[in-house]
Amino acid sequence: ETVPGGATNIQDICPLLPMQTGMLFHHLLEQDGDPYLSCTVIAFAQRARLDDFVRIFNRLIVRHDILRISLAWEGLTQPVQVIWREACLPVHELEVPEDEDALAVLTARTDRRLRLDLKCAPLLAAYVVHDRARDEWLLGLVSHHLIVDHRSLEVLMGELHQCLLDETAALPPSLPLREQVAAAIAV
């Protein structure tokens, strides 16, 4: 009932890893913000390039199960990861008053007081502002540490770059999340 499209949009359900359980605990404990959110700001010379980034990032969401998870815990004995078949990056357009700095507006909107709905995939969001003073577009990519850490963000940006260069054939195969969870639990 909580997944758009119902059961047909559920690809799989997996247990949480112990670290993810701890992150969920801290998320539920905090009332304001989330200590496991981070924001990466990327500047684009043209809006069309930013739109290309979002389009290709959505292709990566299709490619990687981990980018399509939400969490479920209410009414369950153990929290689980729900892998959606379809999810896309939500894009939020921000208005910048003429007398304010665009980066400051973006940073204020995407700071650690922000909360993502962990019951909704993807555990990512994009915030977009036009910086008139520098004549560029800024995208703040907010991600939750449940699905993205520093190293995986580097991998995603590398894959995104390969997609921009139309080198998708060179991408390594993506492992299903169930296999990744099983390997992590076995360790």
C-alpha positions in Angstrom: 0.0 0.0 0.0 2.9 2.4 0.6 4.6 1.9 -2.7 3.2 3.8 -5.7 1.9 1.2 -8.2 1.4 -1.3 -5.3 2.9 -4.8 -5.3 3.6 -4.7 -9.0 6.2 -2.0 -8.3 8.0 -4.1 -5.7 11.0 -6.0 -7.2 12.3 -7.5 -3.9 12.4 -7.2 -0.1 15.6 -7.7 1.8 16.7 -7.5 5.4 18.6 -4.4 6.6 22.3 -4.7 7.3 23.2 -4.0 10.9 24.7 -0.6 10.0 21.5 0.3 8.1 19.4 -0.6 11.2 21.5 1.8 13.2 21.0 4.6 10.7 17.2 4.0 10.8 17.3 4.1 14.6 19.1 7.5 14.5 16.8 8.8 11.8 13.8 7.9 13.9 15.4 9.4 17.0 16.0 12.7 15.4 13.1 15.1 15.1 14.8 17.8 13.1 17.0 16.7 10.2 19.0 13.6 9.6 22.7 13.1 10.5 23.1 10.7 7.6 22.3 13.2 4.8 24.9 14.8 2.6 24.7 17.2 -0.3 27.0 17.5 -3.3 26.7 20.7 -5.2 27.4 20.6 -9.0 27.5 23.7 -11.2 26.4 23.7 -14.8 27.0 26.4 -17.4 23.6 25.6 -19.1 20.3 24.4 -17.9 20.3 21.8 -20.7 23.5 20.2 -19.2 21.8 20.0 -15.8 18.8 18.3 -17.4 21.1 15.8 -19.1 22.6 15.1 -15.7 19.2 14.4 -14.2 18.1 12.2 -17.2 21.3 10.1 -17.0 21.1 9.9 -13.2 17.6 8.4 -13.6 19.2 5.8 -15.9 21.6 4.9 -13.0 18.6 4.6 -10.7 17.2 2.0 -13.1 20.6 0.3 -13.2 21.3 0.0 -9.5 18.8 -1.7 -7.1 20.3 0.2 -4.1 19.2 3.5 -5.6 15.6 2.3 -5.7 15.2 1.2 -2.1 12.9 2.5 0.6 12.6 1.2 4.1 9.6 -0.4 5.8 9.4 -0.9 9.6 5.9 0.0 10.8 4.0 -3.0 11.9 6.9 -5.4 11.1 9.0 -7.4 13.5 12.2 -6.4 11.6 12.7 -3.4 9.3 13.3 -4.3 5.7 14.6 -2.7 2.4 11.9 -2.6 -0.3 13.4 -2.5 -3.8 11.1 -0.6 -6.2 11.0 -1.6 -9.8 10.6 2.1 -10.8 11.7 5.3 -9.0 13.1 8.6 -10.3 15.1 11.4 -8.9 12.8 14.1 -7.4 13.8 17.6 -8.6 12.9 20.6 -6.6 13.3 24.1 -8.2 14.2 26.8 -5.7 13.6 30.5 -6.2 16.4 32.9 -5.3 15.5 36.4 -4.3 17.5 38.9 -6.4 19.4 40.2 -3.4 20.5 36.8 -2.1 23.3 34.5 -3.1 22.1 31.4 -5.0 24.6 29.0 -3.3 23.6 30.3 0.1 20.0 29.7 -0.7 20.8 26.2 -1.9 23.0 25.4 1.1 20.4 26.6 3.5 17.7 24.4 1.9 19.8 21.3 1.8 21.5 21.4 5.2 21.3 18.7 7.8 17.9 20.0 9.0 16.4 18.4 5.8 14.7 15.0 6.1 14.1 12.6 3.3 11.1 10.2 3.6 12.8 6.8 4.1 9.5 5.1 3.1 9.9 6.5 -0.5 12.5 5.6 -3.1 14.9 6.9 -4.1 16.6 8.1 -0.9 17.9 11.0 -3.0 16.7 14.4 -4.0 17.9 17.2 -6.4 17.5 20.9 -5.6 18.1 23.3 -8.4 18.8 27.0 -8.4 19.8 29.5 -11.1 22.7 31.6 -10.0 22.2 34.8 -12.0 25.3 36.5 -10.6 27.6 33.7 -12.0 25.2 32.8 -14.9 25.2 29.1 -14.0 22.8 26.5 -12.7 23.5 24.8 -9.4 22.2 21.3 -8.5 22.4 20.1 -4.9 22.3 16.3 -4.9 21.1 15.2 -1.5 21.7 11.6 -0.7 21.2 9.4 2.4 24.1 7.3 3.7 21.8 4.3 3.7 22.4 4.0 0.0 25.3 6.3 -0.9 28.7 6.9 0.7 31.7 8.8 -0.5 33.1 5.9 -2.5 29.8 4.9 -4.1 29.2 8.5 -5.0 32.6 8.5 -6.8 31.5 5.3 -8.7 28.2 6.8 -9.6 29.8 10.0 -10.9 32.2 7.9 -12.9 29.3 5.9 -14.4 27.4 9.1 -15.1 30.5 10.5 -16.9 30.7 7.3 -19.0 27.0 7.6 -19.9 27.5 11.3 -20.9 30.3 10.1 -23.2 28.0 7.3 -24.6 30.3 4.7 -23.2 27.7 2.6 -21.5 29.0 -0.7 -23.0 32.1 -0.3 -20.8 30.1 -0.2 -17.6 30.6 -3.2 -15.3 27.6 -5.3 -14.6 25.4 -4.2 -11.7 24.9 -6.8 -9.0 21.4 -7.3 -7.7 21.0 -5.9 -4.1 20.0 -9.4 -2.7 23.5 -10.7 -3.7 25.2 -7.7 -2.2 23.2 -8.1 1.1 23.9 -11.8 1.2 27.7 -11.2 0.8 27.7 -8.5 3.5 25.8 -10.7 5.9 28.2 -13.6 5.3 31.2 -11.4 6.3 
